[in-house]
Amino acid sequence: MKYNDTVKRRPMVIGNWKMNLDHVQARQWLLEYASSNTAWQHRMEDADVVVNHVEIGVLPSFTSLLAIRDMARDTTLDPELFFGAQNVSELDAGAYTGDISAQMLAALGCRYVLLGHSEQRRYHPEDDDKIDRKMRVVLDRGMTPIVCIGETKLGREDGIGIDYALNQLVSAVRLLSGEDMSRVIVAYEPVWSIGTGKTPDPSVIESALADIRDFINATFGADVAAKVRILYGGSVNPGNAAEIIRRYGVDGFLVGGASLDPAKFAEICQLAAEASVVRLRRSAHTIYRPGKRTVEEFTDSTLEAPHRMTATKVAQNHPDAMAWRAALALAAYRTVGFQWLEEQAAIELEDAADASGNTYVGFDADVLRDMIWANRLRIIESMMKLIDERRIRGMFSIRQWLIECDDSLSADRRDELLAEEFATVACMRAYHEMDTGLEFEQFRKPFVAGYLLSDVDTKNRLWRVRGIDRKLHSPWKNGRGGL
């Protein structure tokens, strides 16, 4: 996509200290960093490289935030080193022991808040339905959210690649306007790379970030996509930082382990500043295209009539909202890919220019977003076809996809409907594999009821372990359960 090259995104390097360095160690880190920082600043000035080409920040533990703020103010680091938090509550205030609100962080002077890190998703776990609300409260308090997305090792081996990360981004940005999105920082972290010392090939990183930027373009428009900074994170160190940062569209780093060493962190910052004035041209559009269809399959829908009617109804009933545009953008990526859509748009505009006798000089920056919207019925039909063919990983039925795309549902209602749909899908598979001699409806009722009862019992068990009684809906009318 031809983005506005006049928009200059300031590179940035963010150090994520995780659960390391208490407030005493944080002060020592600042002293050592200040020394290293001064040394490389002088070297860059001698080489005519402007120091403020790169934005630098750290994300300490909550207990070190005050120490970082006060000491930075007492040193020359105050205008050059910013700080932020590693997480935040989606709630404003109240009786929530152990939570930290966005208002509290803003009062400390935090600039950034990290959201959706893979370790939060894995160990706590962080819920996708909370991340969108956290994005909202962070922005409302004048801070900058850094939202983390990335695929697991299993996802990489299955070949789904950036599709998994884009799905996470859809969940995170569905409450945002275009203006909100332009203030967001996206950090792409392949989970399998974090802490392993192994990084993807730079061309793979470039391709992943290009797809992320295309997704933002397809949802919010090219002007927003040109402003959003996209960082790479995952075993970044002084040895690989220079090669990665020179790739097209890489706006900086989210640094983990290497940020604990102030000298190494300062060196990474120096490399980012030096590379900010020299970038390679984009060399790849995309590597992964999950559920890839041929152009003929996309342009000539083969859906049966009932599905086509459903697709038409879906297209008519969904209002023009950012959440729905994001869902459509992901579906477009999954069906035919952004690259083909933008190439097709360029061809159409060239033909129109030739017909009018004008010289073709390029196309409107929002053509990808507009083309997806204009072709939404075809995209919906193609997505349904791929789901029927079981070519979308983790998508078992068309109804599941429609439920996940329905932004009018509350989180609890969405979970309830998804559980019912998973029960139905499992029932159909079991019925076809088992020779019970029963009619389908006779088989379905006890199977689905048992599935849902087990789901309720699992949720109740988790609440009881936490010492909380919570009444959840049971599929059994008599309330006794059992088969």
BAGU-998871 format. One record per residue (C-alpha): residue in one letter; residue number from 1; chain; x, y, z. Coordinates in steps of 0.25 Angstrom, whole numbers. Example, Ala and Ser with C-alpha at 12.3 -4.5 7.8 and 13.67 -1.06 7.14 Angstrom:
<atom A; 1; A; <49; -18; 31>>
<atom S; 2; A; <55; -4; 29>>
//
This chain:
<atom M; 1; A; <0; 0; 0>>
<atom K; 2; A; <5; 14; -3>>
<atom Y; 3; A; <5; 21; 10>>
<atom N; 4; A; <8; 35; 12>>
<atom D; 5; A; <23; 36; 13>>
<atom T; 6; A; <22; 50; 18>>
<atom V; 7; A; <18; 45; 32>>
<atom K; 8; A; <31; 42; 40>>
<atom R; 9; A; <29; 32; 51>>
<atom R; 10; A; <39; 35; 62>>
<atom P; 11; A; <46; 22; 65>>
<atom M; 12; A; <45; 17; 80>>
<atom V; 13; A; <52; 7; 89>>
<atom I; 14; A; <44; 2; 101>>
<atom G; 15; A; <51; -7; 112>>
<atom N; 16; A; <41; -17; 119>>
<atom W; 17; A; <48; -20; 132>>
<atom K; 18; A; <37; -30; 136>>
<atom M; 19; A; <38; -35; 150>>
<atom N; 20; A; <52; -31; 152>>
<atom L; 21; A; <59; -19; 159>>
<atom D; 22; A; <54; -14; 172>>
<atom H; 23; A; <54; 1; 174>>
<atom V; 24; A; <68; 1; 179>>
<atom Q; 25; A; <73; -6; 167>>
<atom A; 26; A; <65; 3; 158>>
<atom R; 27; A; <73; 15; 164>>
<atom Q; 28; A; <86; 8; 161>>
<atom W; 29; A; <81; 4; 147>>
<atom L; 30; A; <78; 19; 144>>
<atom L; 31; A; <92; 23; 149>>
<atom E; 32; A; <99; 13; 140>>
<atom Y; 33; A; <90; 16; 128>>
<atom A; 34; A; <92; 31; 130>>
<atom S; 35; A; <107; 29; 128>>
<atom S; 36; A; <105; 20; 116>>
<atom N; 37; A; <95; 29; 110>>
<atom T; 38; A; <104; 42; 111>>
<atom A; 39; A; <115; 34; 105>>
<atom W; 40; A; <107; 30; 92>>
<atom Q; 41; A; <101; 43; 91>>
<atom H; 42; A; <114; 50; 89>>
<atom R; 43; A; <118; 40; 79>>
<atom M; 44; A; <105; 42; 71>>
<atom E; 45; A; <107; 57; 72>>
<atom D; 46; A; <121; 55; 66>>
<atom A; 47; A; <115; 47; 55>>
<atom D; 48; A; <104; 58; 52>>
<atom V; 49; A; <93; 48; 57>>
<atom V; 50; A; <82; 55; 64>>
<atom V; 51; A; <80; 49; 78>>
<atom N; 52; A; <65; 52; 79>>
<atom H; 53; A; <62; 43; 67>>
<atom V; 54; A; <58; 32; 76>>
<atom E; 55; A; <48; 32; 88>>
<atom I; 56; A; <53; 24; 100>>
<atom G; 57; A; <45; 18; 111>>
<atom V; 58; A; <45; 7; 122>>
<atom L; 59; A; <34; -1; 128>>
<atom P; 60; A; <38; -4; 143>>
<atom S; 61; A; <30; -12; 153>>
<atom F; 62; A; <19; -4; 160>>
<atom T; 63; A; <28; -2; 173>>
<atom S; 64; A; <39; 5; 165>>
<atom L; 65; A; <31; 15; 157>>
<atom L; 66; A; <32; 26; 168>>
<atom A; 67; A; <47; 24; 169>>
<atom I; 68; A; <49; 24; 154>>
<atom R; 69; A; <41; 37; 153>>
<atom D; 70; A; <47; 44; 164>>
<atom M; 71; A; <62; 41; 160>>
<atom A; 72; A; <59; 44; 146>>
<atom R; 73; A; <54; 58; 150>>
<atom D; 74; A; <67; 60; 158>>
<atom T; 75; A; <76; 56; 147>>
<atom T; 76; A; <78; 60; 132>>
<atom L; 77; A; <70; 48; 128>>
<atom D; 78; A; <56; 55; 131>>
<atom P; 79; A; <54; 60; 117>>
<atom E; 80; A; <60; 48; 110>>
<atom L; 81; A; <55; 35; 118>>
<atom F; 82; A; <41; 33; 119>>
<atom F; 83; A; <34; 22; 128>>
<atom G; 84; A; <21; 14; 128>>
<atom A; 85; A; <14; 2; 135>>
<atom Q; 86; A; <14; -13; 131>>
<atom N; 87; A; <-1; -14; 133>>
<atom V; 88; A; <-14; -7; 138>>
<atom S; 89; A; <-28; -10; 142>>
<atom E; 90; A; <-39; -8; 133>>
<atom L; 91; A; <-47; -2; 145>>
<atom D; 92; A; <-47; 12; 149>>
<atom A; 93; A; <-48; 10; 164>>
<atom G; 94; A; <-54; 2; 175>>
<atom A; 95; A; <-53; -10; 184>>
<atom Y; 96; A; <-43; -18; 175>>
<atom T; 97; A; <-31; -22; 184>>
<atom G; 98; A; <-18; -22; 177>>
<atom D; 99; A; <-22; -15; 165>>
<atom I; 100; A; <-16; -2; 159>>
<atom S; 101; A; <-25; 8; 152>>
<atom A; 102; A; <-21; 17; 140>>
<atom Q; 103; A; <-24; 29; 148>>
<atom M; 104; A; <-13; 25; 158>>
<atom L; 105; A; <-3; 22; 148>>
<atom A; 106; A; <-6; 36; 141>>
<atom A; 107; A; <-4; 43; 154>>
<atom L; 108; A; <10; 37; 155>>
<atom G; 109; A; <13; 43; 141>>
<atom C; 110; A; <13; 30; 134>>
<atom R; 111; A; <14; 32; 119>>
<atom Y; 112; A; <12; 17; 114>>
<atom V; 113; A; <4; 5; 119>>
<atom L; 114; A; <7; -9; 113>>
<atom L; 115; A; <-5; -17; 110>>
<atom G; 116; A; <-7; -32; 106>>
<atom H; 117; A; <7; -37; 108>>
<atom S; 118; A; <8; -52; 105>>
<atom E; 119; A; <12; -54; 119>>
<atom Q; 120; A; <0; -47; 125>>
<atom R; 121; A; <-8; -55; 115>>
<atom R; 122; A; <-2; -68; 119>>
<atom Y; 123; A; <0; -68; 134>>
<atom H; 124; A; <-12; -60; 139>>
<atom P; 125; A; <-18; -61; 129>>
<atom E; 126; A; <-21; -48; 122>>
<atom D; 127; A; <-35; -48; 115>>
<atom D; 128; A; <-36; -42; 101>>
<atom D; 129; A; <-50; -36; 106>>
<atom K; 130; A; <-42; -28; 116>>
<atom I; 131; A; <-31; -23; 107>>
<atom D; 132; A; <-41; -14; 99>>
<atom R; 133; A; <-46; -8; 111>>
<atom K; 134; A; <-32; -6; 117>>
<atom M; 135; A; <-28; 1; 104>>
<atom R; 136; A; <-40; 11; 106>>
<atom V; 137; A; <-37; 15; 120>>
<atom V; 138; A; <-22; 17; 117>>
<atom L; 139; A; <-25; 26; 105>>
<atom D; 140; A; <-36; 33; 113>>
<atom R; 141; A; <-25; 37; 124>>
<atom G; 142; A; <-16; 43; 114>>
<atom M; 143; A; <-6; 31; 113>>
<atom T; 144; A; <-1; 23; 102>>
<atom P; 145; A; <-5; 8; 101>>
<atom I; 146; A; <6; -2; 96>>
<atom V; 147; A; <-3; -14; 92>>
<atom C; 148; A; <5; -27; 90>>
<atom I; 149; A; <1; -37; 79>>
<atom G; 150; A; <8; -50; 74>>
<atom E; 151; A; <7; -64; 70>>
<atom T; 152; A; <11; -76; 78>>
<atom K; 153; A; <21; -87; 74>>
<atom L; 154; A; <9; -96; 70>>
<atom G; 155; A; <3; -85; 62>>
<atom R; 156; A; <16; -83; 55>>
<atom E; 157; A; <18; -98; 52>>
<atom D; 158; A; <3; -99; 47>>
<atom G; 159; A; <6; -88; 37>>
<atom I; 160; A; <-4; -78; 42>>
<atom G; 161; A; <6; -68; 45>>
<atom I; 162; A; <2; -54; 46>>
<atom D; 163; A; <-13; -58; 45>>
<atom Y; 164; A; <-13; -61; 60>>
<atom A; 165; A; <-7; -48; 64>>
<atom L; 166; A; <-17; -40; 55>>
<atom N; 167; A; <-28; -47; 62>>
<atom Q; 168; A; <-23; -42; 75>>
<atom L; 169; A; <-22; -28; 70>>
<atom V; 170; A; <-36; -28; 65>>
<atom S; 171; A; <-41; -31; 80>>
<atom A; 172; A; <-32; -20; 85>>
<atom V; 173; A; <-36; -9; 76>>
<atom R; 174; A; <-51; -11; 74>>
<atom L; 175; A; <-55; 1; 84>>
<atom L; 176; A; <-46; 11; 77>>
<atom S; 177; A; <-48; 22; 67>>
<atom G; 178; A; <-38; 25; 56>>
<atom E; 179; A; <-33; 37; 65>>
<atom D; 180; A; <-31; 27; 77>>
<atom M; 181; A; <-24; 17; 68>>
<atom S; 182; A; <-14; 27; 63>>
<atom R; 183; A; <-9; 29; 78>>
<atom V; 184; A; <-7; 14; 80>>
<atom I; 185; A; <7; 6; 79>>
<atom V; 186; A; <6; -8; 74>>
<atom A; 187; A; <17; -18; 79>>
<atom Y; 188; A; <19; -31; 70>>
<atom E; 189; A; <25; -41; 79>>
<atom P; 190; A; <25; -56; 73>>
<atom V; 191; A; <23; -63; 86>>
<atom W; 192; A; <32; -74; 82>>
<atom S; 193; A; <44; -65; 81>>
<atom I; 194; A; <43; -58; 95>>
<atom G; 195; A; <54; -61; 104>>
<atom T; 196; A; <60; -72; 95>>
<atom G; 197; A; <71; -64; 88>>
<atom K; 198; A; <64; -68; 75>>
<atom T; 199; A; <59; -57; 66>>
<atom P; 200; A; <51; -59; 52>>
<atom D; 201; A; <58; -55; 40>>
<atom P; 202; A; <58; -40; 38>>
<atom S; 203; A; <50; -42; 25>>
<atom V; 204; A; <39; -50; 33>>
<atom I; 205; A; <39; -39; 43>>
<atom E; 206; A; <37; -28; 32>>
<atom S; 207; A; <26; -36; 26>>
<atom A; 208; A; <18; -38; 39>>
<atom L; 209; A; <19; -23; 42>>
<atom A; 210; A; <15; -20; 28>>
<atom D; 211; A; <2; -29; 29>>
<atom I; 212; A; <-1; -22; 43>>
<atom R; 213; A; <0; -8; 36>>
<atom D; 214; A; <-8; -13; 25>>
<atom F; 215; A; <-19; -18; 35>>
<atom I; 216; A; <-19; -4; 41>>
<atom N; 217; A; <-20; 2; 28>>
<atom A; 218; A; <-32; -7; 24>>
<atom T; 219; A; <-39; -4; 37>>
<atom F; 220; A; <-36; 11; 40>>
<atom G; 221; A; <-30; 17; 27>>
<atom A; 222; A; <-16; 20; 22>>
<atom D; 223; A; <-14; 33; 29>>
<atom V; 224; A; <-16; 25; 43>>
<atom A; 225; A; <-7; 14; 38>>
<atom A; 226; A; <4; 23; 34>>
<atom K; 227; A; <4; 29; 49>>
<atom V; 228; A; <3; 16; 57>>
<atom R; 229; A; <17; 12; 62>>
<atom I; 230; A; <19; -3; 61>>
<atom L; 231; A; <30; -9; 69>>
<atom Y; 232; A; <37; -23; 69>>
<atom G; 233; A; <40; -31; 82>>
<atom G; 234; A; <46; -44; 84>>
<atom S; 235; A; <61; -47; 88>>
<atom V; 236; A; <65; -33; 83>>
<atom N; 237; A; <80; -30; 87>>
<atom P; 238; A; <91; -21; 82>>
<atom G; 239; A; <95; -32; 72>>
<atom N; 240; A; <83; -33; 64>>
<atom A; 241; A; <76; -19; 66>>
<atom A; 242; A; <83; -12; 55>>
<atom E; 243; A; <79; -22; 44>>
<atom I; 244; A; <64; -22; 49>>
<atom I; 245; A; <62; -7; 51>>
<atom R; 246; A; <67; -4; 37>>
<atom R; 247; A; <55; -12; 31>>
<atom Y; 248; A; <44; -5; 25>>
<atom G; 249; A; <32; -2; 35>>
<atom V; 250; A; <40; -6; 48>>
<atom D; 251; A; <38; 6; 57>>
<atom G; 252; A; <47; 1; 69>>
<atom F; 253; A; <47; -10; 79>>
<atom L; 254; A; <41; -15; 92>>
<atom V; 255; A; <53; -20; 99>>
<atom G; 256; A; <52; -31; 110>>
<atom G; 257; A; <65; -37; 116>>
<atom A; 258; A; <75; -28; 109>>
<atom S; 259; A; <68; -16; 116>>
<atom L; 260; A; <73; -20; 130>>
<atom D; 261; A; <87; -17; 126>>
<atom P; 262; A; <88; -2; 125>>
<atom A; 263; A; <100; -2; 115>>
<atom K; 264; A; <93; -12; 106>>
<atom F; 265; A; <80; -4; 106>>
<atom A; 266; A; <88; 9; 103>>
<atom E; 267; A; <95; 2; 91>>
<atom I; 268; A; <81; -3; 85>>
<atom C; 269; A; <76; 11; 87>>
<atom Q; 270; A; <88; 16; 79>>
<atom L; 271; A; <87; 6; 68>>
<atom A; 272; A; <72; 10; 67>>
<atom A; 273; A; <76; 25; 66>>
<atom E; 274; A; <86; 23; 56>>
<atom A; 275; A; <77; 14; 47>>
<atom S; 276; A; <66; 24; 48>>
<atom V; 277; A; <72; 32; 36>>
<atom V; 278; A; <74; 20; 27>>
<atom R; 279; A; <63; 10; 24>>
<atom L; 280; A; <63; -1; 14>>
<atom R; 281; A; <51; -1; 4>>
<atom R; 282; A; <40; -11; 7>>
<atom S; 283; A; <43; -24; 0>>
<atom A; 284; A; <32; -33; 4>>
<atom H; 285; A; <17; -31; 5>>
<atom T; 286; A; <13; -44; 12>>
<atom I; 287; A; <18; -58; 15>>
<atom Y; 288; A; <6; -64; 21>>
<atom R; 289; A; <-8; -64; 15>>
<atom P; 290; A; <-17; -73; 24>>
<atom G; 291; A; <-28; -80; 16>>
<atom K; 292; A; <-22; -75; 3>>
<atom R; 293; A; <-32; -75; -8>>
<atom T; 294; A; <-29; -73; -23>>
<atom V; 295; A; <-34; -60; -29>>
<atom E; 296; A; <-44; -69; -37>>
<atom E; 297; A; <-50; -75; -24>>
<atom F; 298; A; <-51; -61; -18>>
<atom T; 299; A; <-58; -54; -30>>
<atom D; 300; A; <-67; -65; -33>>
<atom S; 301; A; <-74; -69; -21>>
<atom T; 302; A; <-78; -84; -20>>
<atom L; 303; A; <-87; -83; -7>>
<atom E; 304; A; <-100; -91; -7>>
<atom A; 305; A; <-113; -82; -7>>
<atom P; 306; A; <-116; -83; 8>>
<atom H; 307; A; <-102; -78; 11>>
<atom R; 308; A; <-103; -67; 1>>
<atom M; 309; A; <-115; -62; 7>>
<atom T; 310; A; <-109; -62; 21>>
<atom A; 311; A; <-97; -55; 16>>
<atom T; 312; A; <-106; -44; 10>>
<atom K; 313; A; <-114; -43; 23>>
<atom V; 314; A; <-101; -41; 31>>
<atom A; 315; A; <-96; -31; 21>>
<atom Q; 316; A; <-109; -23; 22>>
<atom N; 317; A; <-110; -24; 37>>
<atom H; 318; A; <-97; -20; 42>>
<atom P; 319; A; <-95; -5; 43>>
<atom D; 320; A; <-83; 3; 39>>
<atom A; 321; A; <-75; 2; 52>>
<atom M; 322; A; <-60; 1; 54>>
<atom A; 323; A; <-62; -13; 61>>
<atom W; 324; A; <-69; -18; 49>>
<atom R; 325; A; <-59; -12; 39>>
<atom A; 326; A; <-48; -19; 47>>
<atom A; 327; A; <-55; -32; 46>>
<atom L; 328; A; <-56; -30; 31>>
<atom A; 329; A; <-42; -27; 30>>
<atom L; 330; A; <-37; -39; 37>>
<atom A; 331; A; <-47; -47; 28>>
<atom A; 332; A; <-41; -41; 15>>
<atom Y; 333; A; <-27; -45; 20>>
<atom R; 334; A; <-32; -59; 22>>
<atom T; 335; A; <-39; -61; 9>>
<atom V; 336; A; <-31; -54; -2>>
<atom G; 337; A; <-20; -45; 5>>
<atom F; 338; A; <-18; -30; 5>>
<atom Q; 339; A; <-7; -31; -6>>
<atom W; 340; A; <-17; -36; -16>>
<atom L; 341; A; <-28; -25; -12>>
<atom E; 342; A; <-18; -14; -13>>
<atom E; 343; A; <-13; -19; -26>>
<atom Q; 344; A; <-27; -20; -32>>
<atom A; 345; A; <-31; -6; -27>>
<atom A; 346; A; <-18; -1; -35>>
<atom I; 347; A; <-22; -8; -47>>
<atom E; 348; A; <-37; -3; -47>>
<atom L; 349; A; <-32; 12; -45>>
<atom E; 350; A; <-22; 10; -56>>
<atom D; 351; A; <-33; 6; -65>>
<atom A; 352; A; <-42; 17; -61>>
<atom A; 353; A; <-31; 27; -63>>
<atom D; 354; A; <-28; 22; -77>>
<atom A; 355; A; <-43; 22; -80>>
<atom S; 356; A; <-44; 37; -76>>
<atom G; 357; A; <-31; 41; -83>>
<atom N; 358; A; <-24; 45; -70>>
<atom T; 359; A; <-10; 41; -66>>
<atom Y; 360; A; <-10; 30; -55>>
<atom V; 361; A; <-2; 36; -44>>
<atom G; 362; A; <-6; 27; -32>>
<atom F; 363; A; <-18; 24; -24>>
<atom D; 364; A; <-25; 29; -12>>
<atom A; 365; A; <-18; 25; 1>>
<atom D; 366; A; <-31; 19; 7>>
<atom V; 367; A; <-34; 10; -5>>
<atom L; 368; A; <-31; -3; 2>>
<atom R; 369; A; <-41; 1; 13>>
<atom D; 370; A; <-51; 5; 3>>
<atom M; 371; A; <-50; -7; -6>>
<atom I; 372; A; <-52; -16; 6>>
<atom W; 373; A; <-65; -9; 10>>
<atom A; 374; A; <-70; -9; -4>>
<atom N; 375; A; <-67; -24; -6>>
<atom R; 376; A; <-72; -28; 8>>
<atom L; 377; A; <-83; -37; 3>>
<atom R; 378; A; <-72; -45; -5>>
<atom I; 379; A; <-63; -45; 6>>
<atom I; 380; A; <-74; -51; 16>>
<atom E; 381; A; <-78; -61; 5>>
<atom S; 382; A; <-63; -65; 3>>
<atom M; 383; A; <-61; -66; 18>>
<atom M; 384; A; <-73; -75; 20>>
<atom K; 385; A; <-68; -84; 9>>
<atom L; 386; A; <-54; -86; 15>>
<atom I; 387; A; <-61; -89; 29>>
<atom D; 388; A; <-69; -100; 22>>
<atom E; 389; A; <-57; -105; 16>>
<atom R; 390; A; <-50; -105; 30>>
<atom R; 391; A; <-38; -96; 24>>
<atom I; 392; A; <-38; -86; 36>>
<atom R; 393; A; <-31; -91; 48>>
<atom G; 394; A; <-39; -91; 61>>
<atom M; 395; A; <-52; -87; 53>>
<atom F; 396; A; <-62; -99; 54>>
<atom S; 397; A; <-75; -93; 48>>
<atom I; 398; A; <-81; -81; 42>>
<atom R; 399; A; <-89; -78; 54>>
<atom Q; 400; A; <-77; -78; 63>>
<atom W; 401; A; <-71; -67; 53>>
<atom L; 402; A; <-84; -59; 54>>
<atom I; 403; A; <-84; -59; 69>>
<atom E; 404; A; <-70; -55; 70>>
<atom C; 405; A; <-72; -43; 60>>
<atom D; 406; A; <-85; -39; 68>>
<atom D; 407; A; <-80; -27; 76>>
<atom S; 408; A; <-94; -24; 81>>
<atom L; 409; A; <-92; -36; 91>>
<atom S; 410; A; <-87; -35; 105>>
<atom A; 411; A; <-75; -44; 108>>
<atom D; 412; A; <-83; -53; 117>>
<atom R; 413; A; <-94; -55; 106>>
<atom R; 414; A; <-83; -57; 95>>
<atom D; 415; A; <-77; -68; 104>>
<atom E; 416; A; <-90; -74; 106>>
<atom L; 417; A; <-94; -75; 91>>
<atom L; 418; A; <-80; -80; 88>>
<atom A; 419; A; <-81; -91; 98>>
<atom E; 420; A; <-95; -95; 92>>
<atom E; 421; A; <-89; -95; 78>>
<atom F; 422; A; <-77; -103; 82>>
<atom A; 423; A; <-86; -113; 88>>
<atom T; 424; A; <-94; -114; 75>>
<atom V; 425; A; <-82; -116; 66>>
<atom A; 426; A; <-76; -127; 76>>
<atom C; 427; A; <-90; -134; 75>>
<atom M; 428; A; <-90; -134; 60>>
<atom R; 429; A; <-76; -140; 59>>
<atom A; 430; A; <-79; -150; 70>>
<atom Y; 431; A; <-92; -154; 63>>
<atom H; 432; A; <-86; -157; 50>>
<atom E; 433; A; <-74; -165; 56>>
<atom M; 434; A; <-83; -173; 65>>
<atom D; 435; A; <-94; -183; 61>>
<atom T; 436; A; <-104; -182; 72>>
<atom G; 437; A; <-116; -185; 64>>
<atom L; 438; A; <-123; -172; 69>>
<atom E; 439; A; <-129; -161; 62>>
<atom F; 440; A; <-120; -149; 62>>
<atom E; 441; A; <-130; -141; 71>>
<atom Q; 442; A; <-130; -152; 81>>
<atom F; 443; A; <-115; -152; 81>>
<atom R; 444; A; <-114; -137; 81>>
<atom K; 445; A; <-122; -134; 94>>
<atom P; 446; A; <-114; -142; 104>>
<atom F; 447; A; <-101; -139; 97>>
<atom V; 448; A; <-102; -124; 97>>
<atom A; 449; A; <-108; -124; 111>>
<atom G; 450; A; <-97; -132; 117>>
<atom Y; 451; A; <-86; -123; 109>>
<atom L; 452; A; <-92; -111; 115>>
<atom L; 453; A; <-94; -116; 129>>
<atom S; 454; A; <-79; -120; 129>>
<atom D; 455; A; <-76; -106; 124>>
<atom V; 456; A; <-84; -100; 136>>
<atom D; 457; A; <-78; -110; 146>>
<atom T; 458; A; <-64; -106; 141>>
<atom K; 459; A; <-67; -91; 143>>
<atom N; 460; A; <-73; -94; 157>>
<atom R; 461; A; <-61; -102; 161>>
<atom L; 462; A; <-52; -90; 158>>
<atom W; 463; A; <-60; -81; 166>>
<atom R; 464; A; <-61; -90; 178>>
<atom V; 465; A; <-46; -92; 178>>
<atom R; 466; A; <-45; -77; 179>>
<atom G; 467; A; <-54; -78; 191>>
<atom I; 468; A; <-66; -71; 184>>
<atom D; 469; A; <-80; -76; 181>>
<atom R; 470; A; <-86; -72; 168>>
<atom K; 471; A; <-99; -77; 162>>
<atom L; 472; A; <-97; -81; 148>>
<atom H; 473; A; <-108; -85; 138>>
<atom S; 474; A; <-110; -100; 137>>
<atom P; 475; A; <-116; -106; 124>>
<atom W; 476; A; <-124; -116; 133>>
<atom K; 477; A; <-138; -110; 137>>
<atom N; 478; A; <-139; -119; 149>>
<atom G; 479; A; <-125; -113; 154>>
<atom R; 480; A; <-120; -127; 159>>
<atom G; 481; A; <-111; -130; 147>>
<atom G; 482; A; <-106; -144; 144>>
<atom L; 483; A; <-109; -153; 132>>
//
